[in-house]
Amino acid sequence: MSADPMPERGPVAVRRWVAGRLRALPGSIGYLLVGGATGVAATVATVGLFVVAVTSLGGVGIPAIPEYLRLIRPLTEFERRRAGKWLGAPIVVAYRPMTGGLRQRLAGAFRDPANGRDIAWLCVHGVPGMVVALFSIGLPLGVLNQLAIPVYWQIVPPGTVDSFGFVVDSWPLAGLSALIAIPLAALVLRLPTVARWQALLARTLLGPAPGTELAVRVAELTATRAAALDAHGAELRRIERDLHDGAQARIAAVIMQLGLADQLRERDPAASSDLVRKAQDTAEAALAELRDVVRTVYPPVLADRGLASAISALAARSPIPVELALGGPVALRRDTAEVADSSRSGPRWPAAVEAAAYFVISETITNATKHSGAEHLRVSLGGDAGLLTVEVLDDGAGGARETEGGGLAGIRRRAEALDGRMLLSSPAGGPTVVRVELPCGS
């Protein structure tokens, strides 16, 4: 939440600005009052920190330093959440661990810039936070009091109504008191700005240190790159295994059958012909397996007709009835000859993104077929040029869990390799929903 900008010239613009400030005023006063409470806590924490620092000069308080820094973190974390909610952007800071012996804990405490920023906020926010909170409640009450003085100044005993240094004992002075409410009201309308300043101060002092976000981002990219390499290696091993156990074995059988047929060609022409026919059947099976392997590497229909058509072909081969929502619902069953035509293929995303989405859907359908007991699947494809979203829902038993080396873990690795993410919802009893978001600019 932020304060309204300064009004443009003109009575209409001024009225709009004042109305906006009045709407934001209750929340701003509440924010500043909570800031007063955290100011009291920050002041107490600052005094405690001073005591720990003084006792550390004699060596007594040194062991308490890491524990005291850990003790004040709930307060600073609360302020981060409060300021982040007010500004509309969360403030996230990762602390370095303070573990091991005393020397290791002290090293972690002094080397962590987040601890220093916490201490800076305690010192800066404490007393000013309390003062601002008093003004945030005192100014509105002062405006109401000044406006009420012309009403009650004659009711109370003479000489008891004091208005900013003068005693109200006549109607002109009562009117002057009411006029004083105008500048006070102008200050009250500035409270949303003060609340924003307080939130910005918290973000400045309690936010991540310069370069921290870049370091975190580099670590994330390093992890996703490692995951992508692992996924690539696993995919190569799978392809090698499929070729070795399937097509390679069949081709070897074809060679043996043709060799035997050549030997029997003159002695037993009938047996030789039978072996040739078997070799032909084996060769056709090997060709089919090679096509299946190629399809798992990069389906030709994906390159030729786009993601929607490739998904439609997957749905047509699925043992479970699949409903597609590709910009417009398309219901497909296994025994349905129709698949989406090229007009339904929609926009083209980057090839890597389309391939990842295809394999996500393929793996999810496979998992649902093997484990869920589902009777119906729904595949939704959406997003825009910057983000592709894939959602697969099944009405199975639910309870799906991500395990290391499992299909869901592979889906997550594929998504994270493209800087995307996977969300899994699978309560007991179902339904299971796998949602994958793939940025198209990564």
C-alpha positions, -999 to +999 in steps of 0.1 A: +000+000+000+014+034-008+004+070-003-014+089-030+007+112-052+005+150-048-027+164-062-028+181-096-041+216-098-078+221-098-105+216-073-116+182-087-081+168-084-077+182-049-110+166-038-099+132-052-066+135-035-082+143-001-107+115-005-079+090-013-060+102+018-090+098+040-095+063+028-059+054+035-059+072+069-073+044+092-048+019+078-019+043+081-028+052+117-030+015+125+004+009+108+020+037+127+005+026+160+019-009+155+052+008+146+050+025+180+047-009+197+077-023+177+095+010+186+090+001+223+103-034+217+132-020+196+142+004+224+141-024+250+162-046+226+187-018+221+191-014+259+197-051+262+222-050+233+240-022+251+242-043+283+255-073+263+281-051+246+293-036+280+295-069+297+314-083+267+342-058+273+350-079+304+345-112+286+314-121+305+289-112+278+307-127+248+289-161+249+256-142+249+262-123+217+251-150+192+221-159+214+210-123+218+212-117+180+191-148+175+167-135+202+159-103+184+152-119+150+115-125+156+110-088+161+129-079+129+112-107+109+078-093+121+088-058+109+099-073+075+066-090+070+047-058+081+067-035+058+066-059+029+028-062+032+024-025+033+047-019+003+033-048-017+066-066-020+079-092+005+112-085+022+132-118+024+166-121+041+185-153+047+207-154+078+239-173+080+239-202+104+254-196+139+264-232+148+293-251+162+316-239+190+316-204+205+343-193+181+323-205+151+291-189+164+308-156+170+324-157+135+290-164+120+274-136+140+300-109+131+303-119+094+266-119+087+256-085+073+219-092+082+228-090+119+244-056+115+213-044+096+190-057+124+210-037+149+209-006+128+171-009+125+167-013+163+187+019+169+170+040+142+134+028+147+131+027+185+124+062+199+113+077+166+088+049+161+072+057+195+072+094+188+056+090+154+030+067+169+021+093+195+017+120+168-004+096+146-030+093+173-025+128+188-030+148+156-065+133+147-076+137+183-063+173+182-083+181+151-115+168+167-108+187+199-102+220+180-134+216+161-153+208+193-140+238+213-167+262+200-193+237+212-181+231+247-161+261+258-190+277+276-200+244+293-168+238+312-155+260+340-140+293+328-103+293+321-100+255+317-100+254+279-065+259+266-059+260+229-022+262+218-011+287+245-042+308+249-073+304+270-106+303+252-129+326+270-147+343+241-164+334+208-136+350+186-110+329+204-133+298+200-135+305+163-097+309+161-094+275+178-116+260+151-094+275+124-063+259+140-079+226+131-072+233+094-033+231+095-037+202+119-059+184+094-033+190+067-008+173+089-032+144+095-036+139+057+002+134+056+001+104+078-001+079+049+031+094+036+047+090+070+036+054+071+051+048+037+084+064+049+085+041+079+080+011+057+106+022+032+130+028+061+124-008+073+130-021+038+162-001+035+176-013+068+162-048+071+163-058+034+190-079+019+225-063+017+237-051-017+248-080-038+229-106-017+201-110-042+226-114-070+245-140-050+212-159-042+203-157-079+237-171-089+233-199-064+198-207-078+211-207-114+240-230-103+216-254-087+192-254-117+221-259-141+233-289-121+198-302-121+195-297-159+228-316-164+216-344-141+183-345-161+202-345-194+225-373-182+195-394-170+178-388-203+209-400-222+211-431-200+175-438-206+179-435-244+210-457-243+191-483-222+161-483-246+183-487-276+204-514-260+175-534-246+151-529-275+161-518-310+198-530-308+187-565-296+162-568-324+186-557-351+211-582-338+184-609-341+177-597-376+214-602-385+214-637-370+181-647-387+194-635-421+226-654-416+208-686-408+185-681-438+215-677-460+229-710-448+196-728-452+188-713-486+200-743-506+194-771-482+160-760-469+144-733-489+112-733-469+130-729-436+151-701-452+120-683-464+104-686-429+136-671-413+135-642-438+099-634-429+108-635-392+137-612-399+114-588-417+090-588-388+118-583-363+132-554-384+097-538-385+095-541-347+130-526-343+120-497-366+089-491-345+110-490-313+134-466-329+105-444-338+093-445-302+128-436-290+130-407-314+096-395-303+108-394-267+138-373-277+118-347-297+085-357-313+083-348-350+047-335-346+060-310-320+084-295-345+059-297-374+026-287-360+033-272-325+027-281-289-011-283-290-011-309-318+016-329-301-004-329-268-035-339-287-016-369-301-005-378-266-041-376-254-053-399-283-028-426-272-036-423-235-052-454-219-072-429-197-098-406-213-082-371-216-099-338-219-078-310-233-082-272-227-059-256-253-074-222-255-108-239-261-118-273-246-113-303-268-126-336-254-106-366-267-108-403-259-085-431-268-109-444-294-115-410-309-099-405-343-100-367-341-070-347-328-066-310-328-058-296-362-031-270-368-055-242-363-057-252-326-019-253-322-019-217-310+011-195-306+046-210-308+068-209-278+106-215-278+115-250-287+130-258-254+099-246-236+076-266-258+097-297-254+097-294-216+059-289-216+054-319-238+075-342-216+059-328-184+024-338-198+037-371-211+053-380-177+022-369-158-001-390-180+023-420-175+023-415-137-015-412-136-019-444-157+005-464-135-003-452-100-034-430-096-063-453-106-079-423-123-108-426-148-104-391-163-076-366-170-077-330-178-048-312-194-049-274-196-024-253-216-024-215-211-002-184-207+011-158-230+043-150-249+062-146-216+049-176-196+036-210-205+015-228-179+006-265-180-018-281-156-027-317-154-056-329-132-066-365-125-095-378-105-075-407-090-069-417-054-045-388-047-016-390-022+011-385-048+044-376-033+076-364-048+105-389-043+141-387-054+145-403-088+107-404-094+087-390-122+075-359-102+111-351-093+120-353-130+092-329-138+105-305-112+140-307-126+128-300-161+109-270-149+137-255-128+162-260-156+142-234-175+138-212-144+103-224-139+085-241-111+062-270-104+033-270-079+018-303-067-015-307-049-025-343-042-046-347-010-057-382+000-087-391-020-078-368-049-078-350-071-041-347-080-031-314-098+003-309-113+009-273-124+041-262-142+050-226-150+077-222-177+090-187-184+097-182-221+125-157-218+149-179-199 
